[in-house]
Amino acid sequence: MPSSSAKAVFTAEAPAPSPLMPQAVVQNGMVYCSGSLGIDPATNDFVKGTFQDRVRQSLANLEKVLMAANSNLKNVVKVNIFITSPQLFAPLNEVYAEVFNQEVKPCRSCVVVAALGLDADVEIECTAFVGGT
């Protein structure tokens, strides 16, 4: 259980979290983001289009949460990705390379799972440090 110095993060610019978790927690200079789906916060529906569109939306949602925690995607040190088919790995990597284009990329895990909540095809979570550029 996080100590009393833990701070929950919330922004209306990303989809609202379930009552069981915050969008992120800031603790000891780090931001731990909950899983993000390819949901448009304006409509609360999955974005229409391709799998890659949902990956971009998931990462955009994480970016908004990180910004609310005084961080950003350049500060990400670890990414965990869950996809529902091994055929999604190559299109995922195309978008991932667009977003994480810095020389030193975050550590990453990508796991193929049988199913995700809300029947999503991708869920992404990350850990980043607070501050910086």
N, C-alpha and C positions, 0 to 999 in steps of 0.2 A: 504494500500500500504506500502511495506517495506520501512524503512528509508534508507538514503544514506549509512548507515553502513552495510546494507545487502550485502552479497557476493554470487553471483551465483556460483554453483559448476558444473564442467564438467570433465568427464573422458572418454577417448576413450575405456576404459576397460568395459564399460557398454553400453547398447543400447543408441543411440543418442535420445535426447528428441525431441518432436515436437517444432516448432518455437514459440509456445505459452507458453512454460514453461521451466525452467531449470531442471536438474536432481535433484538438491537440492538447498536450500538457507541456508546459515549460518547467524544467527543473534543472538546477545546477548549470545554467548556461546552454542547455540543449532543448530542442523542440522535438517531441515525439508525436508524430501525426498518426491519427487513426486512418484506417483504410478509406480510400476515396474511389468512388465509382464514376462512370462517365455521365453523370447527371447534371443537367443544366439547372443552376440554382433559381433561375427566373421562372422555370416551368415545373420543376421537380420531376421531370421526365428524363429518360435517357435521351441523349442527343440523337437526332436522326442521322442516318448516313452509315459510314463504314466503321469497322472495328477501330481503325486508326483515328477516326473522329472522336470515338469514346475514350481512347487512350489520351488524346490531346486534352479532352475535357477533364478527365481525371487529374492530369498533371496541372491544368489550369486551376482546378479547385484546390489542389495542394499548395500551389503558389499563393493563392489568396489567403489560405490559412497560415502559411509561413509568414506572409507579410503582416498579418494581424499579430503575430508573435515576434515582430521585429527581426525577421529573418527573410530568406529568399531561396530560390532553387540553386543558386550558386553555392550556398552554404550546406547543401545536402551532403552527408557523408555515407549514408546507407539507404538503399531502396529495396523494398520487398514487393514483388509483383506476383499476382496470382492470375492465371489465365485458364480457360476451360478447354483448350485444345492445343496440342503441339503445333498445329498448322498456323497458329496465331503468333508464334515466336518471331518469324521473319518480319511480318508487318509491325509488330511491337518494336523490334529493334530499329526499324527505320525512324519511327517517331522518337524513340528514346535518344537516338543519335542526334536528332534535330534539337532536342531540348537540352540534353546534357552534352554540349559540344566543347566544354573546356578541356584543357590538356589532361588534368587529373580528374577522372570521372569518379562518381561515388561507387563504393562497394555495392554489389547487387546480388540478389537472389531472385530467381524466377521459377515458380512452381506451377505445374499443370495440376489442376484440381478437377474433381468430378462436377462440382457445382459451386456457385457463389450466391450470396444473398440477393434477393430481388431478381434472380435469374440473369445477373450481370455476366458479361464475358471477360471482364478485366476488373481487378481491384489493385490499387497501388497505395502503399504506405511508405513513409520515409522518416528519417531522423536527420536533423540539421543543427548547426550551432546558431546561437543568437548573435545578432549584430553583423558587422562586416559589410562588404559591398555586394 
